[in-house]
Amino acid sequence: MMWEELGISGGTAIIILVALYFIIKWAVKNGTIEAYEKITGNKVKDDIDEFFQKEAAEKENKETQ
C-alpha cells in the first residue's frame, strides 16, 4: 500500500486523515462566517458568545439583588 511505502502505518494514516478533516471543516466554517459578516455587515454570534452573555447577565442580576 502507498502508506507503507512512505513509512506510515495504517493507524497513523487514519489519525492524520481525521485531523485534516476537522482542520479543513473548521477553516471552511470560519471562512464562510467571515464572508457572511463582510457581505451583510451583521456579526454572527456563536455558542460561546451566547454562553458568556448569559453568564454575565446572571452575574449582573445577582449583584443587583
N, C-alpha and C positions, 0 to 999 in steps of 0.2 A: 504494500500500500504506500501511497505517497508520503504519509506522515512518518512512516518508519524510515524512509529514505532520508528524511530531514532530521531524524533522531528524536522524534516526538512520539510519545506513546499515545494510545487511543484516549485514555482518560484525560491526559493533559490537553489534547486537541479539543475535547468536548468542553473542558473548562474555559479554554481560550475562546471558543466559538460562543459560548453562553455570555462571557464577559463582553465580547464585541457586540452581541445582540443588544444588551442593556445599555452600553455606551452609545450606540447608534440611535436606539429608541429615545434616550434622554436628549441627545443632541437635536433630533428631529422635533421633539416636543418643544424644547426651548426655542428653536428657530421659528416654529410655527407661531408660538405665543408672541415672540418679539415682532414678527412681521404683522400679526393682527393688531398689536398695540400701535405700531407705526401707521398702519393704514387707517384705523378707526380713531386713534387718539385716546382710546379707553384703556385703563390699566386693568389687567387680568389678575384677579386675586386667586391664590392657590390655597390649599387646605391649611398650610402653616400660617399664612397671614390671617385667615379667619380664626384659627385657634388662638393666636396671640391677641387678636382684637377682643374675643370673648373673655379671655383671661384678664385683660386689662380692664374691661368693663366690670367684671365681677369684683376685681380688687377695688375699683373706684366706688362701687356700690357698698362694699363692706366698710370703706373708710368714711363714707358719708352717713352711715347709720350709726 
